[in-house]
Each structure stands twice: as structure tokens, then as C-alpha cells.
């Protein structure tokens, strides 16, 4: 599949990775860091899988669809967790994760 077909998904993955890294860092600054432990962990997992998925798509990996399907699942989990917290960084992260999950599901279905 030509790289152009992956562009929207790559962009969503990169945006999500940035939002997750920012959210994890911001969560570490919250007063009750222990309460944010699950959010931080999911942020880190999500950022890593998004970077991996973007790289796989950029190089046209034969496993890109499977990686993106996994990425969609992890993004959904991260979105669900972040949405439970009222902090702006968590709400923004939840939106980015939701968008990435949608793009990854579309990509996995057409690849």
C-alpha cells in the first residue's frame, strides 16, 4: 500500500504519542500521583505503540495492519482511562487517543 494511504493514520499516531507523553509528564506533577498511576502507565504504553505503529506504516511493514489493530485497542484503553480525569491534559489525551484508535481501526481494515 502506498505511504499516502497511511498518512492520516501516521499523523494521528504521532499526535497521540505526543499527547500521551505530555499527559504522563503532567500526571507526574499532580498532587496525588498515586491516583494517576494507571493513567501514567497507559500513557506510556500508548505513546510507545503509537510510535511503533507510525514507524511500521512509514516503512510499509507487512505487519502494519496487525500493529495498528493492537494500537487501536491500547489507544481505546488509554482514552477510557484519561476521560475519567478532569485535568485538561487528560481530556486532551483522551481525544487524541480516540482519534488515533479510529484511524488505526480504519487502516487495519483496509490494509
PyMOL commands that set and color helices and strands:
alter all, ss='L'
color gray80, all
select helices_A, chain A and resi 3-27+33-58+64-82+88-110
alter helices_A, ss='H'
color red, helices_A
deselect
rebuild
show_as cartoon
